[in-house]
Amino acid sequence: MKTDLPSPLIEGLSKVRTVGAITGAGVSAESGIQTYRGQGGLYDDPEEGDRTVESLSGSTLRADPGRTWRAVAGLARMAQDAVPNPAHRALANLEDRLDHFVLLTQNVDGLHKMAGSRNIIDIHGDVFATRCMSCGDEGRLDRETLQQLNDAPSCDRCYGVLRPDAVLFGESLPHEKLTRIYEEFHAHPPDLILVIGTSAMFPYISSPIHSARRQGRITVEVNPEPTVLTDKVDYSLRGPAGLILPALVDRINQKQ
Ligand code: OAD
C-alpha cells in the first residue's frame, strides 16, 4: 500500500539534517507486542490492568520481588518471538544516514536496539538489564531465562536479589536520562521530531514537541488514533508506524 505524504511536509523534509524520534508501545504493535492503552491493550480490563500495575510497582518489588519478576516474565512471554518490524528498521536506517539522530523511547522491549539503533534514551529502562539491590552489580538476562523466571533471580557476586533495570510504577526517572532529554530535545532540538505510537501521557514525552514547535522545528505524529498531541503537531499522519515510517524515511533519505 502506498502512503501519500502532504506536499508541504515533503518540502520540509528536504532540509532535514537532524532527527529526534519519540516512541511508545505502538511502534512495537506490529511486532506482536501488546500496547498498554486502547483496544486490546494491557490496561483494557481495568482489574487486570490494576493488578499488572501493582505487580510492576516499586513497592511490590521491595515487598515481594518474586511477584514483580513473575509479572515481567509474563510480559516477556507475550513478546516471545517479537522481532523488529519495518518501523524499527526505518529508524535505525535513518540514524545511519543523518548528521545526528536521537531516539527517546518508553519501550522496554529492546527492539530498537535489536534493529540497530544506537543513540537511544530508554527512559523507562530495559527489562533484560538487571541490577543487584545489594551490591549494585549490573548484568543482563537472555530472553529465554527471563521468560522462564518464577522467582527473583540472585546476584552471581553477592547472592543479593536482582531487580529489573527498568523504571517501575511509583519510582523516579533516572536523572542522567532526564538530562539527556533536556540536552537533545530542549536545548538543541533536532530539525524534525517524529512522535510515534504513544498516547503521550507523560510530560517528559509531550514537552519536547512543545519546545520544538516554539523553536520552529517540524513536528510529525504517526499513530492510527488521535492523541493529546494531534492538535499540537504540524502533521498528524494517521496509520500504522510500519507503513508510514518507511515512507517518511525514504523521503528524508532521498534528499541526503
Ligand atoms: P500506550 O499503550 O499508552 O499507547 C500506545 C499508542 O500506540 C496508542 O496511541 C495507539 O493508538 C498507538 N498504536 C497502536 N498501534 C499502532 C501502530 N501499529 N503504529 C503506531 N501507533 C500505534 O503506550 P505508551 O504511550 O508507550 O510505562 O505508554 C506509555 C507508558 O505507559 C508505558 O511506557 C508504560 C505505561 O504505563 C511504564 O511501564 C512505566
Residues whose N, C-alpha, C, O or C-beta is under 5 A from the ligand:
A	BS01	OAD	G24 A25 G26 V27 A29 E30 T35 Y36 R37 G38 Q106 H124 V167 G197 T198 S199 A200 V222 N223 P224 E225 G239 P240 A241
